[in-house]
Amino acid sequence: MGAVKRLRSWYSGRFHQVLKGQNILAVTLKVGDVVIPLCVRLVSKQGRANTSKPTLLIEMMSEIAAFFSQHGIAITDYPVTFDSW
């Protein structure tokens, strides 16, 4: 695993103030009420070098599809939804 990224300052609309935190991308699978994380990545703030959330998401989804395919599951046959928070 790479170096731990520093906490950054983020404005929280929920708390109406600047807080320290880390930006993450996560792909999860929900089965009933159970949420299963499939891939999680820490990412730098937007605008920094080597930060492209769409590119990282495509890479993550490709890795997940390849993993399931190796186990005989066509995960791409299932609907995908996206959310940002």
N, CA, C and O atoms as CSV, one atom per row, in Angstrom:
chain,resi,resn,atom,element,x,y,z
A,1,MET,N,N,0.843,-1.170,0.000
A,1,MET,CA,C,0.000,0.000,0.000
A,1,MET,C,C,0.885,1.229,0.000
A,1,MET,O,O,1.934,1.238,0.643
A,2,GLY,N,N,0.468,2.281,-0.724
A,2,GLY,CA,C,1.260,3.498,-0.848
A,2,GLY,C,C,1.255,4.319,0.421
A,2,GLY,O,O,0.684,3.927,1.439
A,3,ALA,N,N,1.894,5.452,0.340
A,3,ALA,CA,C,1.985,6.354,1.485
A,3,ALA,C,C,0.601,6.844,1.890
A,3,ALA,O,O,-0.292,6.980,1.054
A,4,VAL,N,N,0.440,7.103,3.161
A,4,VAL,CA,C,-0.827,7.631,3.678
A,4,VAL,C,C,-0.948,9.088,3.256
A,4,VAL,O,O,-0.011,9.869,3.421
A,5,LYS,N,N,-2.095,9.446,2.718
A,5,LYS,CA,C,-2.312,10.819,2.277
A,5,LYS,C,C,-2.687,11.707,3.463
A,5,LYS,O,O,-3.341,11.264,4.406
A,6,ARG,N,N,-2.267,12.946,3.396
A,6,ARG,CA,C,-2.585,13.908,4.453
A,6,ARG,C,C,-4.068,14.255,4.430
A,6,ARG,O,O,-4.709,14.247,3.379
A,7,LEU,N,N,-4.595,14.556,5.601
A,7,LEU,CA,C,-5.967,15.036,5.665
A,7,LEU,C,C,-6.012,16.431,5.069
A,7,LEU,O,O,-5.089,17.220,5.268
A,8,ARG,N,N,-7.048,16.737,4.360
A,8,ARG,CA,C,-7.223,18.028,3.705
A,8,ARG,C,C,-8.394,18.763,4.330
A,8,ARG,O,O,-9.211,18.175,5.039
A,9,SER,N,N,-8.461,20.040,4.060
A,9,SER,CA,C,-9.592,20.849,4.530
A,9,SER,C,C,-10.704,20.781,3.496
A,9,SER,O,O,-10.469,20.990,2.306
A,10,TRP,N,N,-11.911,20.489,3.952
A,10,TRP,CA,C,-13.088,20.380,3.095
A,10,TRP,C,C,-14.225,21.153,3.743
A,10,TRP,O,O,-14.381,21.124,4.964
A,11,TYR,N,N,-15.021,21.844,2.934
A,11,TYR,CA,C,-16.209,22.494,3.471
A,11,TYR,C,C,-17.318,21.468,3.534
A,11,TYR,O,O,-17.621,20.814,2.536
A,12,SER,N,N,-17.931,21.320,4.708
A,12,SER,CA,C,-19.030,20.388,4.898
A,12,SER,C,C,-20.351,21.154,4.854
A,12,SER,O,O,-20.624,21.996,5.709
A,13,GLY,N,N,-21.160,20.851,3.849
A,13,GLY,CA,C,-22.485,21.450,3.782
A,13,GLY,C,C,-23.359,20.966,4.925
A,13,GLY,O,O,-24.241,21.689,5.389
A,14,ARG,N,N,-23.119,19.760,5.372
A,14,ARG,CA,C,-23.908,19.200,6.470
A,14,ARG,C,C,-23.636,19.935,7.779
A,14,ARG,O,O,-24.559,20.259,8.527
A,15,PHE,N,N,-22.333,20.197,8.048
A,15,PHE,CA,C,-21.971,20.840,9.308
A,15,PHE,C,C,-21.735,22.346,9.167
A,15,PHE,O,O,-21.494,23.033,10.160
A,16,HIS,N,N,-21.803,22.858,7.937
A,16,HIS,CA,C,-21.651,24.295,7.662
A,16,HIS,C,C,-20.346,24.863,8.199
A,16,HIS,O,O,-20.315,25.964,8.749
A,17,GLN,N,N,-19.266,24.100,8.033
A,17,GLN,CA,C,-17.953,24.564,8.439
A,17,GLN,C,C,-16.876,23.748,7.721
A,17,GLN,O,O,-17.163,22.717,7.112
A,18,VAL,N,N,-15.636,24.229,7.804
A,18,VAL,CA,C,-14.514,23.522,7.203
A,18,VAL,C,C,-14.048,22.436,8.165
A,18,VAL,O,O,-13.829,22.700,9.347
A,19,LEU,N,N,-13.897,21.214,7.656
A,19,LEU,CA,C,-13.455,20.074,8.452
A,19,LEU,C,C,-12.254,19.424,7.780
A,19,LEU,O,O,-12.011,19.640,6.592
A,20,LYS,N,N,-11.507,18.633,8.531
A,20,LYS,CA,C,-10.412,17.846,7.970
A,20,LYS,C,C,-10.969,16.492,7.526
A,20,LYS,O,O,-11.803,15.903,8.213
A,21,GLY,N,N,-10.506,16.007,6.383
A,21,GLY,CA,C,-10.990,14.723,5.903
A,21,GLY,C,C,-10.207,14.256,4.697
A,21,GLY,O,O,-9.210,14.869,4.316
A,22,GLN,N,N,-10.661,13.166,4.096
A,22,GLN,CA,C,-10.012,12.577,2.934
A,22,GLN,C,C,-11.063,12.268,1.891
A,22,GLN,O,O,-12.133,11.755,2.219
A,23,ASN,N,N,-10.772,12.572,0.646
A,23,ASN,CA,C,-11.656,12.284,-0.468
A,23,ASN,C,C,-11.478,10.820,-0.863
A,23,ASN,O,O,-10.347,10.361,-1.025
A,24,ILE,N,N,-12.570,10.087,-1.020
A,24,ILE,CA,C,-12.490,8.684,-1.420
A,24,ILE,C,C,-13.450,8.403,-2.570
A,24,ILE,O,O,-14.459,9.085,-2.745
A,25,LEU,N,N,-13.112,7.398,-3.335
A,25,LEU,CA,C,-14.029,6.814,-4.311
A,25,LEU,C,C,-14.290,5.395,-3.844
A,25,LEU,O,O,-13.362,4.683,-3.461
A,26,ALA,N,N,-15.537,4.984,-3.873
A,26,ALA,CA,C,-15.875,3.629,-3.440
A,26,ALA,C,C,-16.915,3.040,-4.388
A,26,ALA,O,O,-17.850,3.718,-4.813
A,27,VAL,N,N,-16.727,1.771,-4.706
A,27,VAL,CA,C,-17.715,1.009,-5.464
A,27,VAL,C,C,-18.226,-0.066,-4.518
A,27,VAL,O,O,-17.452,-0.853,-3.972
A,28,THR,N,N,-19.535,-0.086,-4.334
A,28,THR,CA,C,-20.139,-1.054,-3.416
A,28,THR,C,C,-21.205,-1.866,-4.137
A,28,THR,O,O,-21.736,-1.458,-5.170
A,29,LEU,N,N,-21.496,-3.007,-3.572
A,29,LEU,CA,C,-22.564,-3.874,-4.052
A,29,LEU,C,C,-23.589,-3.960,-2.930
A,29,LEU,O,O,-23.240,-4.253,-1.786
A,30,LYS,N,N,-24.857,-3.706,-3.254
A,30,LYS,CA,C,-25.900,-3.784,-2.231
A,30,LYS,C,C,-26.794,-4.980,-2.536
A,30,LYS,O,O,-27.369,-5.088,-3.620
A,31,VAL,N,N,-26.899,-5.881,-1.552
A,31,VAL,CA,C,-27.766,-7.055,-1.656
A,31,VAL,C,C,-28.734,-6.975,-0.489
A,31,VAL,O,O,-28.356,-7.208,0.659
A,32,GLY,N,N,-29.984,-6.644,-0.786
A,32,GLY,CA,C,-30.952,-6.414,0.290
A,32,GLY,C,C,-30.509,-5.210,1.104
A,32,GLY,O,O,-30.338,-4.121,0.557
A,33,ASP,N,N,-30.323,-5.395,2.399
A,33,ASP,CA,C,-29.866,-4.322,3.269
A,33,ASP,C,C,-28.361,-4.355,3.522
A,33,ASP,O,O,-27.838,-3.528,4.268
A,34,VAL,N,N,-27.667,-5.304,2.907
A,34,VAL,CA,C,-26.225,-5.466,3.125
A,34,VAL,C,C,-25.446,-4.725,2.039
A,34,VAL,O,O,-25.689,-4.924,0.849
A,35,VAL,N,N,-24.510,-3.873,2.453
A,35,VAL,CA,C,-23.647,-3.145,1.525
A,35,VAL,C,C,-22.247,-3.742,1.608
A,35,VAL,O,O,-21.653,-3.804,2.684
A,36,ILE,N,N,-21.725,-4.180,0.463
A,36,ILE,CA,C,-20.420,-4.842,0.399
A,36,ILE,C,C,-19.461,-3.957,-0.394
A,36,ILE,O,O,-19.693,-3.721,-1.579
A,37,PRO,N,N,-18.387,-3.461,0.230
A,37,PRO,CA,C,-17.420,-2.661,-0.536
A,37,PRO,C,C,-16.619,-3.560,-1.479
A,37,PRO,O,O,-16.062,-4.573,-1.056
A,38,LEU,N,N,-16.566,-3.187,-2.748
A,38,LEU,CA,C,-15.820,-3.957,-3.733
A,38,LEU,C,C,-14.467,-3.329,-4.041
A,38,LEU,O,O,-13.499,-4.038,-4.316
A,39,CYS,N,N,-14.395,-2.003,-3.996
A,39,CYS,CA,C,-13.149,-1.308,-4.308
A,39,CYS,C,C,-13.223,0.089,-3.688
A,39,CYS,O,O,-14.214,0.798,-3.863
A,40,VAL,N,N,-12.183,0.476,-2.971
A,40,VAL,CA,C,-12.128,1.794,-2.324
A,40,VAL,C,C,-10.763,2.408,-2.613
A,40,VAL,O,O,-9.737,1.740,-2.478
A,41,ARG,N,N,-10.749,3.677,-3.009
A,41,ARG,CA,C,-9.491,4.375,-3.291
A,41,ARG,C,C,-9.484,5.743,-2.627
A,41,ARG,O,O,-10.465,6.483,-2.697
A,42,LEU,N,N,-8.376,6.072,-1.985
A,42,LEU,CA,C,-8.155,7.434,-1.505
A,42,LEU,C,C,-7.680,8.253,-2.693
A,42,LEU,O,O,-6.838,7.794,-3.465
A,43,VAL,N,N,-8.205,9.451,-2.847
A,43,VAL,CA,C,-7.804,10.298,-3.971
A,43,VAL,C,C,-7.449,11.695,-3.486
A,43,VAL,O,O,-7.926,12.147,-2.445
A,44,SER,N,N,-6.611,12.364,-4.249
A,44,SER,CA,C,-6.235,13.740,-3.932
A,44,SER,C,C,-7.379,14.669,-4.301
A,44,SER,O,O,-8.335,14.276,-4.970
A,45,LYS,N,N,-7.259,15.905,-3.850
A,45,LYS,CA,C,-8.251,16.908,-4.209
A,45,LYS,C,C,-8.258,17.108,-5.722
A,45,LYS,O,O,-7.236,16.926,-6.384
A,46,GLN,N,N,-9.414,17.482,-6.263
A,46,GLN,CA,C,-9.509,17.777,-7.687
A,46,GLN,C,C,-8.554,18.918,-8.023
A,46,GLN,O,O,-8.316,19.804,-7.202
A,47,GLY,N,N,-8.023,18.888,-9.216
A,47,GLY,CA,C,-7.119,19.929,-9.647
A,47,GLY,C,C,-5.661,19.604,-9.367
A,47,GLY,O,O,-4.771,20.288,-9.873
A,48,ARG,N,N,-5.402,18.584,-8.579
A,48,ARG,CA,C,-4.026,18.169,-8.314
A,48,ARG,C,C,-3.553,17.272,-9.451
A,48,ARG,O,O,-4.367,16.718,-10.190
A,49,ALA,N,N,-2.254,17.130,-9.589
A,49,ALA,CA,C,-1.705,16.261,-10.631
A,49,ALA,C,C,-2.178,14.822,-10.411
A,49,ALA,O,O,-2.324,14.378,-9.272
A,50,ASN,N,N,-2.413,14.111,-11.491
A,50,ASN,CA,C,-2.787,12.690,-11.466
A,50,ASN,C,C,-4.127,12.415,-10.788
A,50,ASN,O,O,-4.359,11.299,-10.325
A,51,THR,N,N,-5.006,13.403,-10.722
A,51,THR,CA,C,-6.320,13.183,-10.124
A,51,THR,C,C,-7.383,13.318,-11.207
A,51,THR,O,O,-7.643,14.414,-11.702
A,52,SER,N,N,-7.977,12.221,-11.559
A,52,SER,CA,C,-9.089,12.217,-12.494
A,52,SER,C,C,-10.085,11.193,-11.994
A,52,SER,O,O,-9.938,9.997,-12.246
A,53,LYS,N,N,-11.094,11.658,-11.289
A,53,LYS,CA,C,-12.071,10.725,-10.724
A,53,LYS,C,C,-12.737,9.859,-11.782
A,53,LYS,O,O,-12.899,8.659,-11.557
A,54,PRO,N,N,-13.135,10.414,-12.936
A,54,PRO,CA,C,-13.734,9.538,-13.953
A,54,PRO,C,C,-12.776,8.443,-14.410
A,54,PRO,O,O,-13.191,7.299,-14.596
A,55,THR,N,N,-11.505,8.777,-14.593
A,55,THR,CA,C,-10.521,7.770,-15.013
A,55,THR,C,C,-10.332,6.712,-13.932
A,55,THR,O,O,-10.273,5.520,-14.233
A,56,LEU,N,N,-10.236,7.144,-12.671
A,56,LEU,CA,C,-10.097,6.190,-11.571
A,56,LEU,C,C,-11.320,5.286,-11.473
A,56,LEU,O,O,-11.183,4.085,-11.242
A,57,LEU,N,N,-12.505,5.846,-11.645
A,57,LEU,CA,C,-13.730,5.045,-11.570
A,57,LEU,C,C,-13.770,3.998,-12.687
A,57,LEU,O,O,-14.141,2.849,-12.446
A,58,ILE,N,N,-13.394,4.383,-13.892
A,58,ILE,CA,C,-13.364,3.428,-15.004
A,58,ILE,C,C,-12.383,2.305,-14.700
A,58,ILE,O,O,-12.676,1.136,-14.951
A,59,GLU,N,N,-11.211,2.659,-14.156
A,59,GLU,CA,C,-10.212,1.652,-13.789
A,59,GLU,C,C,-10.761,0.698,-12.722
A,59,GLU,O,O,-10.590,-0.517,-12.818
A,60,MET,N,N,-11.418,1.259,-11.712
A,60,MET,CA,C,-11.985,0.444,-10.634
A,60,MET,C,C,-13.054,-0.499,-11.176
A,60,MET,O,O,-13.069,-1.684,-10.842
A,61,MET,N,N,-13.951,0.029,-12.015
A,61,MET,CA,C,-15.027,-0.799,-12.565
A,61,MET,C,C,-14.458,-1.909,-13.454
A,61,MET,O,O,-14.980,-3.024,-13.456
A,62,SER,N,N,-13.400,-1.617,-14.204
A,62,SER,CA,C,-12.756,-2.631,-15.048
A,62,SER,C,C,-12.160,-3.744,-14.193
A,62,SER,O,O,-12.290,-4.921,-14.528
A,63,GLU,N,N,-11.501,-3.374,-13.084
A,63,GLU,CA,C,-10.924,-4.370,-12.176
A,63,GLU,C,C,-12.005,-5.261,-11.573
A,63,GLU,O,O,-11.836,-6.476,-11.472
A,64,ILE,N,N,-13.114,-4.646,-11.174
A,64,ILE,CA,C,-14.220,-5.402,-10.578
A,64,ILE,C,C,-14.828,-6.356,-11.602
A,64,ILE,O,O,-15.073,-7.523,-11.296
A,65,ALA,N,N,-15.074,-5.861,-12.820
A,65,ALA,CA,C,-15.648,-6.706,-13.875
A,65,ALA,C,C,-14.726,-7.883,-14.181
A,65,ALA,O,O,-15.198,-9.004,-14.368
A,66,ALA,N,N,-13.412,-7.637,-14.235
A,66,ALA,CA,C,-12.452,-8.714,-14.513
A,66,ALA,C,C,-12.465,-9.754,-13.393
A,66,ALA,O,O,-12.430,-10.955,-13.659
A,67,PHE,N,N,-12.514,-9.290,-12.134
A,67,PHE,CA,C,-12.547,-10.211,-10.995
A,67,PHE,C,C,-13.769,-11.114,-11.059
A,67,PHE,O,O,-13.648,-12.333,-10.931
A,68,PHE,N,N,-14.943,-10.527,-11.256
A,68,PHE,CA,C,-16.165,-11.326,-11.309
A,68,PHE,C,C,-16.154,-12.260,-12.518
A,68,PHE,O,O,-16.613,-13.399,-12.428
A,69,SER,N,N,-15.631,-11.781,-13.648
A,69,SER,CA,C,-15.550,-12.613,-14.851
A,69,SER,C,C,-14.688,-13.851,-14.615
A,69,SER,O,O,-15.014,-14.935,-15.098
A,70,GLN,N,N,-13.593,-13.696,-13.877
A,70,GLN,CA,C,-12.723,-14.839,-13.557
A,70,GLN,C,C,-13.467,-15.904,-12.753
A,70,GLN,O,O,-13.084,-17.074,-12.751
A,71,HIS,N,N,-14.525,-15.490,-12.075
A,71,HIS,CA,C,-15.305,-16.413,-11.254
A,71,HIS,C,C,-16.640,-16.780,-11.912
A,71,HIS,O,O,-17.551,-17.289,-11.259
A,72,GLY,N,N,-16.736,-16.509,-13.223
A,72,GLY,CA,C,-17.907,-16.920,-13.987
A,72,GLY,C,C,-19.147,-16.075,-13.764
A,72,GLY,O,O,-20.256,-16.527,-14.048
A,73,ILE,N,N,-18.986,-14.856,-13.260
A,73,ILE,CA,C,-20.130,-13.980,-13.012
A,73,ILE,C,C,-20.043,-12.776,-13.939
A,73,ILE,O,O,-19.051,-12.048,-13.928
A,74,ALA,N,N,-21.080,-12.567,-14.740
A,74,ALA,CA,C,-21.120,-11.427,-15.660
A,74,ALA,C,C,-21.742,-10.238,-14.938
A,74,ALA,O,O,-22.918,-9.924,-15.123
A,75,ILE,N,N,-20.933,-9.584,-14.113
A,75,ILE,CA,C,-21.428,-8.463,-13.299
A,75,ILE,C,C,-21.969,-7.334,-14.178
A,75,ILE,O,O,-22.805,-6.549,-13.730
A,76,THR,N,N,-21.502,-7.247,-15.419
A,76,THR,CA,C,-21.967,-6.183,-16.309
A,76,THR,C,C,-23.413,-6.394,-16.759
A,76,THR,O,O,-23.996,-5.508,-17.384
A,77,ASP,N,N,-24.002,-7.555,-16.450
A,77,ASP,CA,C,-25.412,-7.789,-16.752
A,77,ASP,C,C,-26.340,-7.096,-15.753
A,77,ASP,O,O,-27.550,-7.034,-15.971
A,78,TYR,N,N,-25.779,-6.577,-14.662
A,78,TYR,CA,C,-26.577,-5.957,-13.605
A,78,TYR,C,C,-26.549,-4.444,-13.736
A,78,TYR,O,O,-25.553,-3.878,-14.187
A,79,PRO,N,N,-27.650,-3.772,-13.341
A,79,PRO,CA,C,-27.680,-2.314,-13.442
A,79,PRO,C,C,-26.675,-1.659,-12.501
A,79,PRO,O,O,-26.356,-2.196,-11.440
A,80,VAL,N,N,-26.186,-0.499,-12.904
A,80,VAL,CA,C,-25.233,0.271,-12.108
A,80,VAL,C,C,-25.828,1.650,-11.873
A,80,VAL,O,O,-26.371,2.267,-12.790
A,81,THR,N,N,-25.723,2.128,-10.641
A,81,THR,CA,C,-26.137,3.502,-10.327
A,81,THR,C,C,-24.948,4.223,-9.715
A,81,THR,O,O,-24.055,3.597,-9.144
A,82,PHE,N,N,-24.944,5.535,-9.838
A,82,PHE,CA,C,-23.856,6.352,-9.313
A,82,PHE,C,C,-24.416,7.386,-8.362
A,82,PHE,O,O,-25.551,7.840,-8.508
A,83,ASP,N,N,-23.600,7.752,-7.382
A,83,ASP,CA,C,-24.000,8.784,-6.423
A,83,ASP,C,C,-22.775,9.573,-6.030
A,83,ASP,O,O,-21.660,9.050,-6.039
A,84,SER,N,N,-22.972,10.805,-5.692
A,84,SER,CA,C,-21.888,11.659,-5.219
A,84,SER,C,C,-22.351,12.295,-3.924
A,84,SER,O,O,-23.485,12.760,-3.816
A,85,TRP,N,N,-21.454,12.310,-2.931
A,85,TRP,CA,C,-21.832,12.881,-1.639
A,85,TRP,C,C,-20.735,13.725,-1.105
A,85,TRP,O,O,-20.866,14.294,-0.021
